[in-house]
Amino acid sequence: MSSFTESGLVKKLLELNPSQQSIQTLSLWLIHHRKHHSIIVRTWLKELQKAPTSKKLTFMYLANDVIQNSKKKGPEFGKEFENVLLKAFKVIAQSGPEEKTIHNLNRILHIWGERGVYEEAKIKEFSGALNQREKSPAAPKAVVEEKKRKAEDGHEPSHNQKKAKSSEKSHSAEKKAKSETIEVNGTVETHVTLSPHQPEGDPPEPEELIKVLQDLENSASSDAVVRERIANLPPEVSELSALAKLEDKEAANRLALKVNDAIKILNDYNARLATEMDDRKKLTTMLKDFQREQQELLVQAEQRLQEYQSKLSKIKEVQREVRNHMNNLPDLTTLPDVTGGLAPLPSAGDLFNIHH
């Protein structure tokens, strides 16, 4: 892992992209160099202010990852970031971010509150800076009563329902947190992925795609056993003409049992097929988002490649000039021997003496 320099940090922040791998790699590097936490946080804020609006969210994901993963090794980053986060949220709010960005940042604040990263008063302060809007006028009493009625009728979730749903989401987010061991300078460190899961429309991680694809391998349309059972159902369960052949009540009861069994099999299978259709639609969206991200990363990689190829070309040109210069230097071995000393220089009188 490279040594820490402020210019190196600026370069890494400029190269930061929204992928989890990019955020996690830089987060590990920052935590490894935590003795420079003051410079790191100061530089982070300075580059956040310069960054385009679309990239400011990525800076916040990085800060979130560093703050939470550095807690076990020391509180330096948490305290240092606490001093600048209010300004950071104000900068983001004033940059005209999209509603989606505001939503994602509010999710980070919510997670900080759930995990006790910062005190509730401090999080409210951050939230106020982020969500600074002109206060809307108080809602008329009739509107309030209407909302209350809807909540009671079940058309709109009540406060308790919202709270329960929020708690459920938080629990789900905790379950999604995963850890992995990564070698840093010869030592193995555990890094927990704590950044909020990116919402729909953001590129998924490769692991998520792999899991969805693996789950679809066991989907309903691939279940040959059930499809064979359906194909082998007795014809009388789907033919109305079979009713005319019934001779007694006992035969009718036997047919009713067969029909009920067939209905259960088909209902279960149709439900599985409907779920599979939804999963395939989600997979299609995920693949499109993933492809878009890979194309963006490809463009960045190509630009970086072109940049370094240009640098390499310039270095080679300098190398050629140096070689040419060296080849044009005189060969000292071919110069006459001057060990006996040179003739003395003429004196001033000799120089200005006019000979007649």
C-alpha positions as a Markdown table, in Angstrom:
| # | Residue | x | y | z |
|---|---|---|---|---|
| 1 | Met | 0.0 | 0.0 | 0.0 |
| 2 | Ser | 1.4 | 3.4 | -1.0 |
| 3 | Ser | 2.7 | 5.9 | 1.5 |
| 4 | Phe | 0.5 | 8.9 | 2.4 |
| 5 | Thr | 0.9 | 12.2 | 0.7 |
| 6 | Glu | -1.7 | 15.0 | 0.4 |
| 7 | Ser | -1.2 | 15.1 | -3.4 |
| 8 | Gly | -1.7 | 11.3 | -3.5 |
| 9 | Leu | -4.9 | 11.7 | -1.5 |
| 10 | Val | -6.2 | 14.3 | -3.9 |
| 11 | Lys | -5.5 | 12.1 | -6.9 |
| 12 | Lys | -7.3 | 9.2 | -5.3 |
| 13 | Leu | -10.3 | 11.3 | -4.5 |
| 14 | Leu | -10.4 | 12.5 | -8.1 |
| 15 | Glu | -10.3 | 8.9 | -9.3 |
| 16 | Leu | -13.0 | 7.8 | -6.9 |
| 17 | Asn | -16.2 | 6.3 | -8.5 |
| 18 | Pro | -19.5 | 5.2 | -7.1 |
| 19 | Ser | -18.7 | 1.5 | -7.2 |
| 20 | Gln | -18.5 | -0.3 | -3.9 |
| 21 | Gln | -15.0 | -1.6 | -4.7 |
| 22 | Ser | -13.7 | 1.9 | -5.4 |
| 23 | Ile | -15.2 | 3.3 | -2.1 |
| 24 | Gln | -14.0 | 0.3 | -0.1 |
| 25 | Thr | -10.5 | 0.4 | -1.5 |
| 26 | Leu | -10.0 | 4.1 | -0.7 |
| 27 | Ser | -11.7 | 3.7 | 2.7 |
| 28 | Leu | -9.2 | 1.0 | 3.7 |
| 29 | Trp | -6.3 | 3.2 | 2.5 |
| 30 | Leu | -7.5 | 6.1 | 4.6 |
| 31 | Ile | -8.1 | 4.0 | 7.7 |
| 32 | His | -4.6 | 2.5 | 7.3 |
| 33 | His | -3.2 | 6.1 | 7.3 |
| 34 | Arg | -5.5 | 7.2 | 10.2 |
| 35 | Lys | -2.6 | 9.1 | 11.9 |
| 36 | His | -3.1 | 11.7 | 9.2 |
| 37 | His | -6.8 | 12.0 | 9.9 |
| 38 | Ser | -6.8 | 15.8 | 10.3 |
| 39 | Ile | -5.2 | 16.3 | 6.8 |
| 40 | Ile | -7.4 | 13.6 | 5.3 |
| 41 | Val | -10.7 | 15.1 | 6.5 |
| 42 | Arg | -9.6 | 18.6 | 5.6 |
| 43 | Thr | -8.7 | 17.5 | 2.1 |
| 44 | Trp | -11.9 | 15.5 | 1.8 |
| 45 | Leu | -14.0 | 18.6 | 2.6 |
| 46 | Lys | -12.0 | 20.8 | 0.2 |
| 47 | Glu | -12.4 | 18.3 | -2.7 |
| 48 | Leu | -16.1 | 17.7 | -1.8 |
| 49 | Gln | -16.6 | 21.5 | -2.4 |
| 50 | Lys | -14.9 | 21.3 | -5.8 |
| 51 | Ala | -16.5 | 18.1 | -6.9 |
| 52 | Pro | -19.5 | 18.1 | -9.3 |
| 53 | Thr | -22.9 | 17.8 | -7.7 |
| 54 | Ser | -23.3 | 14.3 | -9.1 |
| 55 | Lys | -20.1 | 13.1 | -7.3 |
| 56 | Lys | -20.8 | 14.6 | -3.9 |
| 57 | Leu | -22.9 | 11.6 | -2.9 |
| 58 | Thr | -20.0 | 9.3 | -3.6 |
| 59 | Phe | -17.8 | 11.5 | -1.2 |
| 60 | Met | -20.5 | 11.0 | 1.5 |
| 61 | Tyr | -20.6 | 7.3 | 0.9 |
| 62 | Leu | -16.8 | 7.3 | 1.4 |
| 63 | Ala | -17.0 | 9.3 | 4.6 |
| 64 | Asn | -19.7 | 7.0 | 5.9 |
| 65 | Asp | -17.6 | 3.9 | 5.2 |
| 66 | Val | -14.5 | 5.4 | 6.9 |
| 67 | Ile | -16.5 | 6.6 | 10.0 |
| 68 | Gln | -18.1 | 3.3 | 10.7 |
| 69 | Asn | -15.2 | 1.0 | 9.8 |
| 70 | Ser | -12.6 | 3.0 | 11.8 |
| 71 | Lys | -14.6 | 2.8 | 15.1 |
| 72 | Lys | -12.8 | -0.3 | 16.3 |
| 73 | Lys | -9.4 | 1.1 | 15.7 |
| 74 | Gly | -10.0 | 4.5 | 17.2 |
| 75 | Pro | -12.5 | 7.4 | 17.3 |
| 76 | Glu | -10.2 | 9.8 | 15.3 |
| 77 | Phe | -12.2 | 9.9 | 12.1 |
| 78 | Gly | -15.6 | 10.0 | 13.7 |
| 79 | Lys | -14.6 | 13.1 | 15.8 |
| 80 | Glu | -12.8 | 14.7 | 12.9 |
| 81 | Phe | -15.6 | 14.3 | 10.4 |
| 82 | Glu | -18.1 | 15.5 | 13.0 |
| 83 | Asn | -16.5 | 18.9 | 12.9 |
| 84 | Val | -16.9 | 19.3 | 9.1 |
| 85 | Leu | -20.1 | 17.3 | 8.3 |
| 86 | Leu | -22.4 | 20.3 | 9.0 |
| 87 | Lys | -20.6 | 22.3 | 6.4 |
| 88 | Ala | -20.5 | 19.4 | 4.0 |
| 89 | Phe | -24.2 | 18.9 | 4.2 |
| 90 | Lys | -24.8 | 22.7 | 3.6 |
| 91 | Val | -22.5 | 22.6 | 0.6 |
| 92 | Ile | -24.4 | 19.7 | -0.9 |
| 93 | Ala | -27.8 | 21.3 | -0.2 |
| 94 | Gln | -26.6 | 24.6 | -1.9 |
| 95 | Ser | -25.3 | 22.7 | -5.0 |
| 96 | Gly | -28.9 | 21.9 | -6.2 |
| 97 | Pro | -28.8 | 18.1 | -5.7 |
| 98 | Glu | -31.4 | 15.8 | -7.2 |
| 99 | Glu | -34.2 | 14.5 | -4.9 |
| 100 | Lys | -32.6 | 11.0 | -5.3 |
| 101 | Thr | -29.4 | 12.3 | -3.8 |
| 102 | Ile | -31.2 | 14.0 | -0.9 |
| 103 | His | -33.1 | 10.7 | -0.3 |
| 104 | Asn | -29.9 | 8.7 | -0.2 |
| 105 | Leu | -28.2 | 11.1 | 2.2 |
| 106 | Asn | -31.2 | 11.0 | 4.5 |
| 107 | Arg | -30.9 | 7.2 | 4.5 |
| 108 | Ile | -27.2 | 7.6 | 5.7 |
| 109 | Leu | -28.4 | 9.9 | 8.5 |
| 110 | His | -31.1 | 7.4 | 9.4 |
| 111 | Ile | -28.6 | 4.6 | 9.7 |
| 112 | Trp | -26.2 | 6.8 | 11.7 |
| 113 | Gly | -29.1 | 7.4 | 14.1 |
| 114 | Glu | -30.0 | 3.7 | 14.3 |
| 115 | Arg | -26.4 | 2.6 | 15.0 |
| 116 | Gly | -25.6 | 5.5 | 17.3 |
| 117 | Val | -22.8 | 6.8 | 15.2 |
| 118 | Tyr | -23.6 | 10.4 | 16.3 |
| 119 | Glu | -25.9 | 11.8 | 18.9 |
| 120 | Glu | -29.5 | 12.5 | 17.9 |
| 121 | Ala | -29.1 | 16.2 | 18.3 |
| 122 | Lys | -26.1 | 16.3 | 16.0 |
| 123 | Ile | -27.9 | 14.2 | 13.4 |
| 124 | Lys | -30.9 | 16.5 | 13.5 |
| 125 | Glu | -28.5 | 19.4 | 12.9 |
| 126 | Phe | -27.0 | 17.6 | 9.9 |
| 127 | Ser | -30.5 | 16.8 | 8.6 |
| 128 | Gly | -31.6 | 20.4 | 9.0 |
| 129 | Ala | -28.6 | 21.6 | 6.9 |
| 130 | Leu | -29.3 | 19.0 | 4.2 |
| 131 | Asn | -33.0 | 19.5 | 4.0 |
| 132 | Gln | -33.0 | 23.3 | 4.1 |
| 133 | Arg | -36.2 | 24.3 | 2.4 |
| 134 | Glu | -38.6 | 27.1 | 2.8 |
| 135 | Lys | -41.0 | 26.1 | 5.5 |
| 136 | Ser | -44.4 | 25.3 | 4.0 |
| 137 | Pro | -47.4 | 26.9 | 5.7 |
| 138 | Ala | -49.2 | 24.9 | 8.3 |
| 139 | Ala | -51.7 | 22.4 | 6.8 |
| 140 | Pro | -55.3 | 23.4 | 7.2 |
| 141 | Lys | -57.2 | 21.6 | 10.0 |
| 142 | Ala | -59.4 | 19.8 | 7.4 |
| 143 | Val | -56.3 | 18.3 | 5.7 |
| 144 | Val | -55.0 | 17.1 | 9.0 |
| 145 | Glu | -58.3 | 15.5 | 9.9 |
| 146 | Glu | -58.5 | 13.9 | 6.4 |
| 147 | Lys | -55.0 | 12.4 | 7.0 |
| 148 | Lys | -56.0 | 11.1 | 10.4 |
| 149 | Arg | -59.2 | 9.5 | 8.9 |
| 150 | Lys | -57.1 | 7.8 | 6.2 |
| 151 | Ala | -54.7 | 6.4 | 8.7 |
| 152 | Glu | -57.6 | 5.1 | 10.8 |
| 153 | Asp | -59.2 | 3.5 | 7.7 |
| 154 | Gly | -56.0 | 1.9 | 6.7 |
| 155 | His | -55.6 | 4.0 | 3.5 |
| 156 | Glu | -52.5 | 5.8 | 4.9 |
| 157 | Pro | -50.0 | 4.3 | 7.3 |
| 158 | Ser | -50.3 | 5.6 | 10.8 |
| 159 | His | -47.3 | 6.9 | 12.8 |
| 160 | Asn | -46.9 | 3.5 | 14.5 |
| 161 | Gln | -47.1 | 1.7 | 11.1 |
| 162 | Lys | -44.5 | 4.0 | 9.7 |
| 163 | Lys | -42.3 | 3.4 | 12.7 |
| 164 | Ala | -42.6 | -0.4 | 12.5 |
| 165 | Lys | -41.9 | -0.3 | 8.8 |
| 166 | Ser | -38.8 | 1.9 | 9.4 |
| 167 | Ser | -37.6 | -0.5 | 12.1 |
| 168 | Glu | -38.1 | -3.4 | 9.7 |
| 169 | Lys | -36.1 | -1.6 | 7.0 |
| 170 | Ser | -33.3 | -0.9 | 9.5 |
| 171 | His | -33.2 | -4.5 | 10.5 |
| 172 | Ser | -33.0 | -5.5 | 6.9 |
| 173 | Ala | -30.2 | -3.1 | 6.3 |
| 174 | Glu | -28.3 | -4.6 | 9.3 |
| 175 | Lys | -28.7 | -8.1 | 7.8 |
| 176 | Lys | -27.3 | -6.9 | 4.5 |
| 177 | Ala | -24.1 | -5.6 | 6.1 |
| 178 | Lys | -21.4 | -8.0 | 5.1 |
| 179 | Ser | -17.7 | -8.3 | 6.1 |
| 180 | Glu | -14.7 | -9.6 | 4.3 |
| 181 | Thr | -11.0 | -9.9 | 5.2 |
| 182 | Ile | -8.5 | -7.9 | 3.1 |
| 183 | Glu | -4.7 | -7.9 | 3.3 |
| 184 | Val | -3.2 | -4.5 | 4.0 |
| 185 | Asn | 0.6 | -4.1 | 4.1 |
| 186 | Gly | 1.0 | -7.8 | 5.0 |
| 187 | Thr | -1.7 | -7.8 | 7.8 |
| 188 | Val | -5.2 | -9.1 | 7.4 |
| 189 | Glu | -8.0 | -6.5 | 8.2 |
| 190 | Thr | -11.7 | -7.0 | 8.4 |
| 191 | His | -13.8 | -4.5 | 6.4 |
| 192 | Val | -17.5 | -4.3 | 6.9 |
| 193 | Thr | -19.6 | -3.0 | 4.0 |
| 194 | Leu | -21.8 | -0.5 | 5.8 |
| 195 | Ser | -22.6 | 2.0 | 3.1 |
| 196 | Pro | -26.4 | 2.0 | 2.5 |
| 197 | His | -27.4 | -0.4 | -0.2 |
| 198 | Gln | -27.9 | 1.6 | -3.4 |
| 199 | Pro | -31.5 | 2.1 | -4.3 |
| 200 | Glu | -33.3 | 1.0 | -7.5 |
| 201 | Gly | -31.7 | 2.6 | -10.5 |
| 202 | Asp | -28.2 | 2.5 | -9.1 |
| 203 | Pro | -25.8 | -0.1 | -10.4 |
| 204 | Pro | -25.8 | -3.4 | -8.4 |
| 205 | Glu | -22.8 | -5.2 | -7.2 |
| 206 | Pro | -21.6 | -8.3 | -9.1 |
| 207 | Glu | -22.3 | -10.5 | -6.1 |
| 208 | Glu | -26.0 | -9.4 | -6.2 |
| 209 | Leu | -26.3 | -10.2 | -9.9 |
| 210 | Ile | -24.7 | -13.6 | -9.4 |
| 211 | Lys | -27.1 | -14.4 | -6.6 |
| 212 | Val | -30.2 | -13.4 | -8.7 |
| 213 | Leu | -28.9 | -15.5 | -11.6 |
| 214 | Gln | -28.3 | -18.5 | -9.3 |
| 215 | Asp | -31.8 | -18.1 | -7.8 |
| 216 | Leu | -33.3 | -18.1 | -11.3 |
| 217 | Glu | -31.7 | -21.4 | -12.0 |
| 218 | Asn | -34.1 | -22.9 | -9.5 |
| 219 | Ser | -37.1 | -21.0 | -10.9 |
| 220 | Ala | -40.5 | -22.4 | -11.7 |
| 221 | Ser | -40.0 | -22.6 | -15.4 |
| 222 | Ser | -36.9 | -24.8 | -14.7 |
| 223 | Asp | -38.9 | -27.2 | -12.4 |
| 224 | Ala | -39.2 | -30.2 | -14.7 |
| 225 | Val | -40.8 | -32.3 | -12.0 |
| 226 | Val | -43.8 | -30.1 | -11.5 |
| 227 | Arg | -44.3 | -29.5 | -15.2 |
| 228 | Glu | -44.4 | -33.2 | -15.7 |
| 229 | Arg | -47.0 | -33.6 | -13.0 |
| 230 | Ile | -49.1 | -31.0 | -14.7 |
| 231 | Ala | -48.7 | -32.7 | -18.1 |
| 232 | Asn | -49.7 | -36.0 | -16.5 |
| 233 | Leu | -52.9 | -34.8 | -14.9 |
| 234 | Pro | -55.9 | -37.0 | -15.8 |
| 235 | Pro | -57.8 | -35.5 | -18.8 |
| 236 | Glu | -61.1 | -35.7 | -16.9 |
| 237 | Val | -60.1 | -32.8 | -14.6 |
| 238 | Ser | -60.1 | -30.3 | -17.5 |
| 239 | Glu | -62.9 | -31.7 | -19.7 |
| 240 | Leu | -66.5 | -30.8 | -19.0 |
| 241 | Ser | -67.7 | -33.9 | -21.0 |
| 242 | Ala | -66.4 | -36.1 | -18.2 |
| 243 | Leu | -69.3 | -34.9 | -16.0 |
| 244 | Ala | -71.8 | -36.6 | -18.3 |
| 245 | Lys | -70.1 | -39.9 | -17.6 |
| 246 | Leu | -70.5 | -39.8 | -13.8 |
| 247 | Glu | -72.8 | -42.6 | -12.7 |
| 248 | Asp | -73.0 | -42.1 | -9.0 |
| 249 | Lys | -72.1 | -39.8 | -6.1 |
| 250 | Glu | -69.0 | -41.8 | -5.2 |
| 251 | Ala | -67.5 | -41.3 | -8.7 |
| 252 | Ala | -68.4 | -37.6 | -8.5 |
| 253 | Asn | -66.5 | -37.3 | -5.1 |
| 254 | Arg | -63.4 | -39.0 | -6.6 |
| 255 | Leu | -63.5 | -36.6 | -9.6 |
| 256 | Ala | -63.9 | -33.6 | -7.2 |
| 257 | Leu | -60.8 | -34.7 | -5.2 |
| 258 | Lys | -58.8 | -35.0 | -8.5 |
| 259 | Val | -60.0 | -31.5 | -9.6 |
| 260 | Asn | -59.1 | -30.0 | -6.2 |
| 261 | Asp | -55.6 | -31.5 | -6.3 |
| 262 | Ala | -55.1 | -30.3 | -9.9 |
| 263 | Ile | -56.3 | -26.8 | -8.8 |
| 264 | Lys | -53.8 | -26.7 | -5.9 |
| 265 | Ile | -50.9 | -27.8 | -8.1 |
| 266 | Leu | -51.7 | -25.2 | -10.8 |
| 267 | Asn | -52.3 | -22.4 | -8.3 |
| 268 | Asp | -49.0 | -23.0 | -6.6 |
| 269 | Tyr | -47.2 | -23.2 | -9.9 |
| 270 | Asn | -48.8 | -20.1 | -11.3 |
| 271 | Ala | -47.8 | -18.2 | -8.2 |
| 272 | Arg | -44.2 | -19.3 | -8.6 |
| 273 | Leu | -44.3 | -18.3 | -12.3 |
| 274 | Ala | -45.6 | -14.8 | -11.4 |
| 275 | Thr | -42.8 | -14.4 | -8.9 |
| 276 | Glu | -40.3 | -15.6 | -11.5 |
| 277 | Met | -41.6 | -13.0 | -14.0 |
| 278 | Asp | -41.1 | -10.2 | -11.4 |
| 279 | Asp | -37.6 | -11.5 | -10.6 |
| 280 | Arg | -36.7 | -11.6 | -14.3 |
| 281 | Lys | -38.0 | -8.0 | -14.7 |
| 282 | Lys | -35.8 | -6.9 | -11.8 |
| 283 | Leu | -32.9 | -8.8 | -13.2 |
| 284 | Thr | -33.4 | -7.0 | -16.6 |
| 285 | Thr | -33.3 | -3.6 | -14.8 |
| 286 | Met | -30.2 | -4.6 | -12.7 |
| 287 | Leu | -28.4 | -5.8 | -15.9 |
| 288 | Lys | -29.1 | -2.5 | -17.6 |
| 289 | Asp | -27.9 | -0.5 | -14.6 |
| 290 | Phe | -24.8 | -2.7 | -14.3 |
| 291 | Gln | -24.0 | -2.4 | -18.0 |
| 292 | Arg | -24.4 | 1.4 | -17.8 |
| 293 | Glu | -22.0 | 1.5 | -14.9 |
| 294 | Gln | -19.5 | -0.7 | -16.7 |
| 295 | Gln | -19.6 | 1.5 | -19.8 |
| 296 | Glu | -18.9 | 4.5 | -17.7 |
| 297 | Leu | -16.0 | 2.8 | -15.9 |
| 298 | Leu | -14.7 | 1.7 | -19.4 |
| 299 | Val | -14.8 | 5.3 | -20.6 |
| 300 | Gln | -12.9 | 6.3 | -17.4 |
| 301 | Ala | -10.3 | 3.5 | -17.9 |
| 302 | Glu | -9.9 | 4.4 | -21.6 |
| 303 | Gln | -9.3 | 8.1 | -20.7 |
| 304 | Arg | -6.8 | 7.1 | -18.0 |
| 305 | Leu | -5.1 | 4.7 | -20.4 |
| 306 | Gln | -4.8 | 7.5 | -23.0 |
| 307 | Glu | -3.5 | 9.9 | -20.4 |
| 308 | Tyr | -0.8 | 7.4 | -19.3 |
| 309 | Gln | 0.1 | 6.5 | -22.8 |
| 310 | Ser | 0.6 | 10.2 | -23.5 |
| 311 | Lys | 2.9 | 10.5 | -20.5 |
| 312 | Leu | 4.8 | 7.4 | -21.5 |
| 313 | Ser | 5.3 | 8.8 | -25.0 |
| 314 | Lys | 6.7 | 12.0 | -23.5 |
| 315 | Ile | 9.0 | 10.1 | -21.2 |
| 316 | Lys | 10.3 | 8.0 | -24.2 |
| 317 | Glu | 10.8 | 11.2 | -26.2 |
| 318 | Val | 12.9 | 12.6 | -23.3 |
| 319 | Gln | 14.8 | 9.3 | -23.2 |
| 320 | Arg | 15.6 | 9.6 | -26.9 |
| 321 | Glu | 16.8 | 13.2 | -26.4 |
| 322 | Val | 19.1 | 12.2 | -23.5 |
| 323 | Arg | 20.6 | 9.3 | -25.6 |
| 324 | Asn | 21.2 | 11.6 | -28.6 |
| 325 | His | 22.8 | 14.2 | -26.3 |
| 326 | Met | 25.0 | 11.5 | -24.8 |
| 327 | Asn | 26.0 | 10.3 | -28.2 |
| 328 | Asn | 27.0 | 13.9 | -29.3 |
| 329 | Leu | 29.2 | 14.4 | -26.2 |
| 330 | Pro | 33.0 | 14.2 | -27.0 |
| 331 | Asp | 34.9 | 11.1 | -26.2 |
| 332 | Leu | 37.3 | 12.0 | -23.5 |
| 333 | Thr | 39.6 | 9.1 | -24.4 |
| 334 | Thr | 40.3 | 10.7 | -27.8 |
| 335 | Leu | 41.4 | 14.1 | -26.3 |
| 336 | Pro | 45.2 | 14.9 | -26.2 |
| 337 | Asp | 47.1 | 14.2 | -23.0 |
| 338 | Val | 47.3 | 17.3 | -20.9 |
| 339 | Thr | 49.0 | 15.8 | -17.9 |
| 340 | Gly | 52.1 | 18.0 | -18.6 |
| 341 | Gly | 50.1 | 21.1 | -18.1 |
| 342 | Leu | 48.9 | 23.8 | -20.4 |
| 343 | Ala | 50.8 | 26.8 | -21.6 |
| 344 | Pro | 50.5 | 29.8 | -19.2 |
| 345 | Leu | 47.9 | 32.4 | -20.1 |
| 346 | Pro | 49.2 | 35.7 | -21.5 |
| 347 | Ser | 49.5 | 38.6 | -19.1 |
| 348 | Ala | 47.5 | 41.8 | -19.4 |
| 349 | Gly | 50.7 | 43.5 | -20.6 |
| 350 | Asp | 51.2 | 41.0 | -23.4 |
| 351 | Leu | 47.6 | 41.4 | -24.5 |
| 352 | Phe | 47.8 | 45.2 | -24.8 |
| 353 | Asn | 51.4 | 45.5 | -25.9 |
| 354 | Ile | 51.5 | 47.0 | -29.4 |
| 355 | His | 54.3 | 45.5 | -31.4 |
| 356 | His | 55.9 | 47.8 | -34.0 |
